[in-house]
Amino acid sequence: MSRTSRVVEAPAEDAFVEGESPKPGPVRSKSRRARAESTPPQGRGRMLASLWSAIKLASGVLVVVAASVAVAWGAHRYALSTPRFAVKKLDIRGSRRLGQQQIEKLAGIRVGQNIFALDTAAAEKKLLSDPWVKEVKITRQLPGTLRVELSEHEARAMASIDGSLYLLTRTGEPFKQLGDGDPFDLPVITGISAQSLARDRKGAIARIEVGLDVLENYSRIPLSKTYPAEEVHLMAGGGAVLTVGKDGVTLELGHGPWRKKLLMAARVIGRLRAKGQQPGIVFLDNEAHPERVVVRMR
């Protein structure tokens, strides 16, 4: 049997250095495909399972949201259409001047309309357009009652401003021009002009408050029952003149203190009445001698 000879060429002498290993070539990072191919099958399974769980969770959330919206829309439509929530009663509180029919007309409220269809904010705004209404709050009392809580202005006196009469609040604010049905048996404050209100409203209101203070002090004196207050004229320098009684007795008060001067006037008028005499003007404005009272008879 013949043997086949095989020749193996030796490497070049400089191919290896004794005692050294061959130098490695440059390391190349694995490609994305290679990394993916190198991922164990178990890891890919877990990733797919997590992704599927996330998709199912998102789908469930969307279903719940859609169902909630549908339920809310259905409930809203039912509330606006069912006769159960029709307005059957108006519970009006705090109103002394406005009746139910006036309130219904002014606010746009109609018995029988759906209680949820009423825009309560808009209705409140309409009621506030009435000068007598100071504050208002409308609330729903289910199933069919609307509560209307009103706070109205209280007219304390009137102010004559450039020939027109205006009702005054207790703080001196003109809130309404005198009209039909308004109280007219109120004392009048004069000495205020529309120009002064436009130029310095705060200062003009402060002057009106002086007149109201005079009236308040006078109302606490028994003389006011026999001689009711008719007019308070505000002087330019800050003084006041009070006219009382149907015959028009004038009290020249000057400056305060009002109560002290009014009590002095009451004593003088009382003594004169006891004698059957009627004063025309009582002067209490002597700043140098405030204790002196001068009377001018009719």
C-alpha positions, 0 to 999 in steps of 0.5 A: 500500500502506498502512502500519499505524501503531504507537504506543509510549508512552514510560516515565514520566520518573521510571522511569529515571535517566540514567546508571543501570541498572535496579535488580535485584530480590531474588535468590531461591535455586534450589529443590532441584528446580531444582538437581537439574534443573540438575545435568548428566546426566554428574554424575547418572550418576556418582552412580548408578554409585557408589551401585550399586557400594556396593550390590554391595560390601555384598551381597558382604560379606553373602554372604561373612559368611553363607558363613563362618557356614555353614562354621563351623557345619558344622565345629563340628557335624562336630567334635562328631559325628565319631568321629575326635575321641572321647577314646581316652586320658588322659595323666595327669601328676603324680598320686601318689594319684589313679588314672585311674578316680578322676580320670575319675569325679571330673572327669566324663571318659568314654573315648569321649566327644567331646573337644570336648564336654568342658568342661575348665574345669568338669572342672578345678573338679571335680578341685580339689574333692579336698583332695589336688589343689593345681593342675590343668590339662586340655588337648586333644591332638587327635585323641583324647587328654586331658592331665591335669596335676596338682599334689598337696599333700604332707603334712609333718606332722599337727596336732591341732586340738580333738581332730581330726587334720589333714594339713599342707602344708609351709607349715603349712596344714591341707588335709585331715582325716585319713581312710582311706588317708591317711598316719598315721605323721607327727609331730603338732603340738599347741598350736593350736586351732580358735578361734585359726585362726578368730580369726587364721589367719595368726598360727596358721599362723605358729605351725605353721610354727615346729613344722615348722621344729623338725621340719625341723632335727631331721630333719637330725640323725642322732639322728632315725633312732634317735629319730624325731620324734613330737610338737611341742608349741607353747607359748603364749610361742613356745617348743617341746617336741619328743618323740622315740622310741617311749619318748617322750624329751622335749626342752624346747627353749624358743626357738631356735636349734633346730639348736644346741639339738638338736645339744646334745640329741643329744650328751647322749643319745648319751653316756647311751646309751653307758652304757646309760642312757635319759633321760626329759626333756632341758632345753635351755630355760635362757634365762640359761645356754643352754649348760647342759643338765639331764637327768631320768632315767627 
